[in-house]
Amino acid sequence: MFRALRVRNFRRYASANLLSLTGTWMQRIGQDWLVLQLSDDSGVALGLITALQFGPSLLLSMYGGVLADRYPKRRLLLISQGLMGLLSLVLGTLVATGAVQLWHVFVLAGALGSVSAVDVPVRQAFVSEMVGPGLITNAVSLNSTIFNGARLVGPALAGLLIGAASGNTAPAFFLNAASFAFTIAALAGMRADELLPSPPVARGRGQLRAGLAYTWAHPDLLLAMGLAFVTGTFGFNYQVTIALMARETFDLGAQAFGLLSTCFAVGSLSGALLSTRRSVRPRQRFLIGSAVLFGVCTVVAGLMPTHVAFALLLVPTGAAALVFSVANNSFVQLGVEPQMRGRVMALYFMCFMGGTPVGAPLVGWVSEHLGAPWGLILGGGVCVVAGLGAAAVLARHRSVRVRLDRAPLRFRLQVGPQGPVVPPPQVRAAEERLAEKAPGQQSL
């Protein structure tokens, strides 16, 4: 389960990343709560802040992938982590001094999203350089485990801090700013001779188009990215839906909001731990099945009548979300050539997070006008329909035929892609001997 942690560089990176991501989740909870405070509980404003944070992925992720394939990834990460820490410090200072306004939060969220859009594909591609191809699946799963371990602690800690500070969100932002120092120290202290960098791609024209053409030529990657786009756009909006369910449907405070997010994180952590045991590339039907299961759990969670029942349903929903997310990520990483990995992973995360600028405000609008549960019900329903549609497309590429051959006469049932069936020489020789002994006999 933890075999990738035997690699020293990855072990140091993973330990620091746990602290940094805990701070990141504290900032997300604090930011969402701050927006609700400044906008009089507006679901549209909450969706808009999410869109501004993830919207830059549409424009900058592919460029981040090109940078990841062209320049040393560790150096790029040192720069991006420092910038994100600085932005968190600025937001915390504005809140602490009482000067913060809603547009400040919007601008800083957009800036943070712009840096993150470059940082994410670089980080994903850097994993293979730390552990090598044999441990990619386990390392991706452990990264998801760390991410959701932080999600388990961060929201609850943020809720307690905000509650203890009488609604002041500044402590969450300051702690997040400080947490980036751990990741920067881990990156700076790595043993460069133990990294496994892929050959850098020379600067040239058409590198973005080459990444798109490579993905378009691989139908399996297209299916994974299509599922990522739909689930990321309509399903993975829990920072919006949980906040609205907490305040609007169940009339809960910041502490309870943090605990609901923690329940989702418990399920996510469980799903990530289950995924660490996988050592081979997932099958396409597994991706489809996990997407459908996640959609069904999301719909059922939206139907829960009490906050206790809602919290309980968040656990299996979080598990299903992470099983799908880890499997899809591993499927893409293990299906690309090393020199294309940065650009393809950038395109993957552009699909996965790039739809959030559309989905988050839409889910926020639906929740505000029809009720918070409908944001979950409609979002989960879209994921189910998309999964079933992907299953139908996959099934169309398979065929079942009955072939009638002569001399000797036999029927053959073939399942799979259409094409000529050529039996091995040993089988043909055995069939010929059998035909000589029993001419005219039928075989199935």
N, C-alpha and C positions, 0 to 999 in steps of 0.2 A: 504493500500500500504506500510506503514512504521511500521507495527505492531511489527516487531522483534526489532525495536529500543527502545521499552519500556523496554527491558532487559538491565540493566545498564552495565554489562560487555561487551555485544555486541555493545552497543552504543559507549563506549569508544574505543573499538577495531576498529569499523568502521570509526570513526572520524580520528584516527591516520592513519589508512590504506589508507584513501583518500590522505593524504599528502605524505605518503611513495610511493604509486603507481604513484602519479604525478612525483616524482623524478625518479621512474623506467622508465616511458615512456620518460622522458627527456634523460636518459642514453641510451635507445634504439635508439632514433633518433640520438643522438650524436655519438654513436658507429657506426651506419650504415653510417653516413656521414663521419666519420673518416676513415672507411675502404675504401670508395669510393675515398677519398683524397689520401690515401696511396697506392692504387692499380690501379690508373689511370682508375677509373670507371669500374672496372671489376665486371660483374654480377656473375661470378663463385666465386670470393672472397667474395662477399656479401652473396651468398648462403652458403658458407663454414662457415662464422662467425655465421650465424644462426644455422647451423648444430652443430657447436661446443657448442653453448649455450644450445641447446635442446637435443643433442645427449646423454648426460649422463642419461637422463630419461630412456633410454633402459636398462641401467645396474643398476641404483640406486633407481628408483622409488619404486620397490617392497620391497627393503630393507627399504626404508623410511616408507612404509606402515607397515612393521613388527615392526619398532621402534614406530610408532604411536599407535599400538595395545598393545605394551609391556611397554612403559614408559610414564610418564606425558607429555602431548602434549605441555603444556605451557612452560615447561622447555626446550624442544627441540626447540621451536620457538624462545626463547630468544637467544639460541646459533646460530641458522641459520641466524637470522636477523643481529646479530652482525658481523658474518663472511661476509655477503653480503655487509654490509656497509664498511667494511675494504677493500674489493676488489675494490669497486668503488673509494675509496680514493686513492688507489695505481694507478689506471688508470688515474685519474685526475692529480696526481702528475707527472706522466710520460709525459702527454701532456703538462702541464704547464712548465715543464723544457726543453721541446724540445727533450727529449730523446726517445720518443715513436717510435717504429717500428711496422710493420704489425704483426710480430710474437708475440710481446707483447700483442696486442689486441686479437689474437687467443688464447694465453695461458690463459689470464684473463677471456675471454668469456667461455672457457672450465671449468675453476675453478668456475665461477659464476653459470654455468649450473649444475655443480656437487652438489653444495650446494642447489640450487633451486630444484633439483630433489628429495631431501629429504624433503625440506621445504613445497612443494606444497601438497603432500598427508597428511602431518601432519596438515597443515592449513585447508584443506577441512574437515578432520575428526573432527577438533577442533570446527567447527561451531556448530555441534549438541550438544557439551558439553556446549556451551554458551547459547543456546536458547531452547534446548529440541526438541523432535521429532515433536511436533505440529507446530513449526515455522521454520522447516528446509527449506521448499520450499521458504518461504518468505525471509529467511536470505540468501539463495543462490542467489536469484534474486537481493537482495539489494547489496550483494557482487559484483555481475556482474555490477550493476548500478554504484557502487563506482569505480570499475575497469575502466569502460568506461567513467565515469565522469573525472577520471584522464587522460584517453586517449584523452579526449576532450581538456584539458588544457595543459598537458605535452608536446605533440608535437609542439603546437603553441608556447609555452614558450621557448622550446628548439630552435626552428627555429629563434625566435627573438634574443635569447642570442647568438647563433652562428653567426647570421648576424651582430649583434652589435659588436661582438668581431672579426670581419673580418675573419670568418671561424674557429676560435679557439673553440674547443669543450670542453675544460677543465671546464668552469663554469657549464655545464650540469652535469658532473661527480661529482663535488664537492657538488652541491646541492642534488644530489641523495644520496651521502654518508651521508649528514646531515639528510636527511629525515627518515632514519632508526631509528634515536633516538626517534622519536615520537611513533613508533610501540613498541619499546622496553619499553618505559615508560608506555604505555597503558597495555602491558602484565604484567609488574611488579606490576602495581597498581590495578589489578583485585581483586575482592572479591572471595577468593577461596571457601568459603562456599556456594556461589551461583552457582558454576559450577556443571555440571551434568556428571561427568566422567563415562565412561563405565568401567566395571570390567577389570583390566589389564590381559593380556594373559601371562601365565607363560612361561618362557624361555624353549624352547624345539625344537626338530628336526621336520622337515617336515612342518613348518608353512608357508613357501612360497608355497609349493605344495598344502597345504590345501586351500589357497586362490585361486589358479588356479583351483582346483577341484570344489570348491564351485561355481565359475563363470561358469565353463563348464557345471555344472548340471542345470543351469538356462538359457534357450534359450533367454529369454527376455534381460538378461544382455549381452549375446553374440551379439545380434542384435545391442544394443546400442553401444557396444565397436567397432563393425565392422564399423558402421557409423562414430564413432569418429576417427578411424584410417584413413579412406579414406579422410574425410574432413580435418583432421589435417595435413595429408601428402600433399595433392594436392590443397586444397582450402584456408587454413589459412596461406598463405605466403604473406600477404599484406605488411609486412615490407620490403620484397624484391621487390614485384611487383610495389608498389607505388613509391619506391625510383627510380627504373629503368624507370617507366613511366615519372616521373618528370624530370629526367636528360636526358634520351635518346630520348624519344618520343616527349616531349613538351619543352625541353631545359629550365627548370626552375631552380631557385636557392633554397637555404636552407629554406628561408621563405615560398616560395610556397610549398615546400615539406612538411613542417610542417602543412600548412593549408590543404593540401590534406589529410594528416593523420587525421586532425581534422574533416574533412567532414565525413570520415569513422567512427570516434568516435561519431559524432552526431547521425548517424543512429544506432550505437551500443548502445548508451545511451537510445535512444527511444525504441529499442527492449528489453533492460533490464527492463525499466520501465513498459512496457506492461506485461512482465513476472511476475512482483511482484504481480499481482492480482490473479495469479494461486494459489490455496490452496490444490489441490489434485495431485496425481501422473499423469503425462501426459500419453496419450495413445501411443502405438507403431506407429500407423498410423500418429499421429501428428509429431513424430520424423522424419519419412520418408518424409512426405510432406514438413517440414521445411528444410530438407537437399536438396531436389530437388529444392525448391524455391531459396535457397542460391546459388546453382550451376548455375541456370538460370541467376540470377542477376550478378554473376561473369562473365559469358560469355558476357552478354550485355555490362557490364562495359568495357571489353576489346575491344569492337567494337566502342567505342566513338571516334569521330574524333578530338575533341578539349579538352583542359584541363578543360574548364568550364563544358562541358557535362560530362566529366569523373568525376569531383568533384560532380556533381549532382547525378550521378548514384551510387557513393560511399555511399550515405546516405541510400537508401533502401537496398543496399548490406550489409552494416554494421548492419542494423536492422535485416535482415534475419539471419545473422551469429549469432547474440546474442540470438535470439529466439530459434534457434536450440541448441546452446551451453548450455543455461540455462535449457532448457527442458531436454536435455540429461543428464546433471549433476544431476538434481533433480530426474529424472527417476532412475538413478543408486543408489543415496543416499537413496531413499525411498524404494528400493527393496532389501536391504541387512540387515542382523542382526547386532546389534551394535558391537559385538566383532569381526566381520569380516570387518567392514567398512573401517578401515585403509588400509588393504591389497587390498580390492576390489577397493577402490578409487585410490590406487597407480597403480593398473593394468589399470584402466580407463585412468588415465593421462599418463601412459606409452603408451597406444594406441593413445591418443589424440595428444601428443607432441613427442612421440618416433619416429614417421614416418618423422618428420621434417628433421632429418639428411639426409634422402633420398630425400624427396620432395623439400626442399629449394635449394640444389645445382642443382637438375634436372630442377626446374622452372627457376633458374638463368641461366643455360646453354641454355634452350629453348629460354629464353628472349634475351640472348646475340647473339644467332646465327639466330633466326628466327624473332626477334623483340619483344620488351617488351609486346605488346598486346597479343601475343601468349601464354605467361606465364599464363595470366588470362583466355584466351579462353580454352586452353587445361585443365588447372586445374579445371575450373568450369564444363567442359564437363565430366570429370571423376566423379565429385560429382553427377551430374545428373544420369549418368549410374549406379553408386552405389546405389543411392536412388531407382531407378526403379527396380534394381535387388533385393533389400531388400523387396520391395513391392511384387515382384513375389514370393519370398520365403515365406513371410507371408501369401500370398493368397493360397499357396499350403497346408497350415495347416488347411484350411477351406474346407468344402465339402457341396454340395447341393444334397440331395437324396430325392426320392419319395418312400415312404413305402406303401405297400398294405397289410392291415390287414383284417382278416376275423372275423365274428361273433362279432359285426356286421361288414359288409364290409365298409371300409373307407380308404380314401387316406390322407396321412399326409406329409406335406412339412417340412423338417428339414434342417436348416442351422447351421453349426457349426461342431465341432469335431465329428467324427464318434463314436457311442456308443449306447447302448440300451436306449430307451426312456421309462421311467416308469412314467405314469401319477400319480398325487397325489390320495390318497384314495377317496377324495370327488368327483374328476372328474370321476374315475372309477365307483363309485356308480351311479352317474348321467347317465353315458353312459349305464349302465346295465338297469336302469329303462326305458331309452329311447328305448333300444332294445326290451324290453318286450312289450312296447306299439306299436312299429312300426317295427316288425321283417322284416329283409331283406332290410331295408332302408339304403341307402348310405349316408355317411357324408364325407365332405372334411375337 
